[in-house]
Amino acid sequence: MSIEVRSFRPSDAEQAAFVWNSVVEEGDAFPQEETLTVPEAVEFFQSQSYTGVAADTDTGEVLGLYILHPNNVGRCGHIANCSYAVRPDVRGRHVGSLLVADSKETAREKGFRIIQFNAVVATNAPALALYRKMGFSQLGTVPGGFRTKDGRYEDIILHYIVL
């Protein structure tokens, strides 16, 4: 399988919504509780500073995606925030690494100087390992900062990387 990371296209919306909604429905990584319809997905992904899509170059299937946008405004507007989602059946195949690497490059190109993650759930071991491998530093922990789908509260760990 050959994978390219490219810009989101409206024709990706159905598959991208599936990938995004899979993470939302799992209820242990994204803060969102509502899934996206296909029209909402088009609007949401196009409203970001950038949405990158990891696609299988042979089949065109969307395997994962990321959104990139400012973490704040004004004097803190040079800090980006990203969220990553990988289709459940292809996790562990380094799609996330490709997405994170691309997001770092794209953030630089768009004038961001830092990427900050506000809410990496402490129980998300694969994400924590990936971010460590990709050079992110842990900033601190917010005890009980994330409410899981089943109502438990888990710690969140803030991360950042200087680009």
C-alpha positions as CSV (number, residue, x, y, z in Angstrom):
1,M,0.0,0.0,0.0
2,S,1.4,3.4,-1.0
3,I,0.1,6.4,0.9
4,E,0.1,10.1,0.0
5,V,-0.9,12.9,2.3
6,R,-2.7,15.6,0.3
7,S,-5.2,18.4,0.8
8,F,-8.8,17.5,1.6
9,R,-11.2,17.6,-1.4
10,P,-15.0,17.8,-1.1
11,S,-15.1,14.4,-2.9
12,D,-13.3,13.0,0.2
13,A,-16.1,14.1,2.6
14,E,-18.0,10.8,3.0
15,Q,-14.8,8.8,3.7
16,A,-13.3,11.6,5.8
17,A,-16.5,11.8,7.9
18,F,-16.4,8.1,8.5
19,V,-12.8,8.3,9.8
20,W,-13.5,11.3,12.0
21,N,-16.8,9.9,13.3
22,S,-15.1,6.6,14.2
23,V,-12.9,8.5,16.6
24,V,-15.8,10.6,17.9
25,E,-17.9,7.5,18.5
26,E,-15.1,5.6,20.3
27,G,-15.4,8.4,22.9
28,D,-11.8,8.2,24.2
29,A,-9.8,10.7,22.2
30,F,-11.8,13.6,20.6
31,P,-13.8,16.1,22.7
32,Q,-16.6,16.2,20.2
33,E,-19.7,14.2,21.1
34,E,-21.7,14.7,17.8
35,T,-20.8,13.0,14.6
36,L,-20.6,14.9,11.3
37,T,-23.0,14.4,8.4
38,V,-21.4,14.5,4.9
39,P,-22.5,18.1,4.3
40,E,-21.2,19.1,7.8
41,A,-17.9,17.3,7.1
42,V,-17.4,19.4,3.9
43,E,-18.0,22.6,5.8
44,F,-16.0,21.5,8.8
45,F,-12.9,20.3,7.0
46,Q,-12.9,23.3,4.6
47,S,-13.2,25.7,7.5
48,Q,-9.8,24.7,8.9
49,S,-6.6,26.4,8.0
50,Y,-5.8,23.1,6.4
51,T,-7.1,19.6,6.4
52,G,-4.7,16.9,5.2
53,V,-5.9,13.5,4.0
54,A,-3.8,10.3,4.0
55,A,-5.0,8.4,0.9
56,D,-4.1,5.0,-0.6
57,T,-2.7,5.9,-4.0
58,D,-3.9,2.7,-5.5
59,T,-7.5,2.8,-4.3
60,G,-8.0,6.4,-3.4
61,E,-9.4,5.4,0.0
62,V,-9.1,7.8,2.8
63,L,-7.1,6.2,5.5
64,G,-6.7,9.1,7.9
65,L,-6.7,12.8,8.2
66,Y,-5.7,15.8,10.3
67,I,-7.1,19.3,10.8
68,L,-4.8,22.3,11.4
69,H,-5.9,25.6,12.7
70,P,-4.8,28.4,15.1
71,N,-4.8,27.4,18.8
72,N,-5.5,30.9,19.8
73,V,-5.8,34.4,18.3
74,G,-3.8,37.6,18.1
75,R,-0.5,37.6,19.9
76,C,-0.8,33.8,20.3
77,G,-2.0,33.2,16.7
78,H,1.3,31.7,15.7
79,I,0.5,28.6,17.7
80,A,-1.3,25.9,15.8
81,N,-3.4,23.1,17.0
82,C,-4.0,19.8,15.2
83,S,-6.2,16.7,15.6
84,Y,-5.5,13.4,13.9
85,A,-7.8,10.5,13.0
86,V,-6.9,7.2,11.5
87,R,-9.3,4.7,10.2
88,P,-9.6,1.9,12.7
89,D,-8.7,-1.0,10.4
90,V,-5.4,0.6,9.4
91,R,-4.1,1.8,12.8
92,G,-0.6,0.6,13.6
93,R,0.5,0.9,9.9
94,H,2.3,4.3,10.4
95,V,-0.5,6.4,8.9
96,G,-0.4,8.6,12.0
97,S,3.3,9.2,11.6
98,L,2.7,10.4,8.0
99,L,0.0,12.7,9.1
100,V,2.0,14.2,12.0
101,A,5.0,14.8,9.8
102,D,2.9,16.4,7.1
103,S,1.1,18.6,9.7
104,K,4.5,19.9,11.0
105,E,5.6,20.8,7.5
106,T,2.3,22.4,6.6
107,A,2.1,24.4,9.8
108,R,5.6,25.8,9.1
109,E,4.5,26.7,5.6
110,K,1.4,28.5,6.9
111,G,3.5,30.6,9.3
112,F,2.9,28.8,12.5
113,R,5.9,28.6,14.9
114,I,4.6,26.0,17.4
115,I,2.0,23.2,17.5
116,Q,0.3,22.7,20.8
117,F,-2.1,19.8,21.6
118,N,-4.5,20.8,24.4
119,A,-6.0,17.4,25.3
120,V,-4.2,14.2,24.6
121,V,-6.0,11.7,26.8
122,A,-3.5,10.0,29.2
123,T,-4.9,6.5,28.3
124,N,-4.2,7.0,24.6
125,A,-0.9,5.2,24.6
126,P,-0.5,5.0,20.8
127,A,-0.9,8.8,20.5
128,L,1.5,9.5,23.4
129,A,4.2,7.2,21.9
130,L,3.7,8.7,18.4
131,Y,4.0,12.3,19.7
132,R,7.1,11.5,21.7
133,K,8.7,9.8,18.7
134,M,7.8,12.8,16.5
135,G,9.6,15.2,18.9
136,F,6.7,16.7,20.9
137,S,7.3,17.6,24.6
138,Q,4.8,17.1,27.3
139,L,3.7,20.4,28.9
140,G,1.7,19.3,31.8
141,T,-1.3,17.3,33.0
142,V,-4.9,18.4,33.6
143,P,-6.3,15.9,36.1
144,G,-9.7,14.6,35.0
145,G,-9.8,16.9,32.0
146,F,-11.5,14.5,29.6
147,R,-14.9,12.8,30.1
148,T,-15.0,9.4,28.3
149,K,-18.0,8.0,26.5
150,D,-18.8,5.8,29.5
151,G,-18.6,8.8,31.9
152,R,-15.2,8.3,33.5
153,Y,-12.8,11.2,33.8
154,E,-9.3,10.7,32.5
155,D,-6.3,13.0,32.7
156,I,-5.2,15.0,29.6
157,I,-1.6,15.8,28.8
158,L,-0.8,19.0,26.9
159,H,2.0,18.7,24.3
160,Y,3.9,21.2,22.1
161,I,6.7,21.3,19.5
162,V,8.6,24.3,18.3
163,L,8.7,24.2,14.5
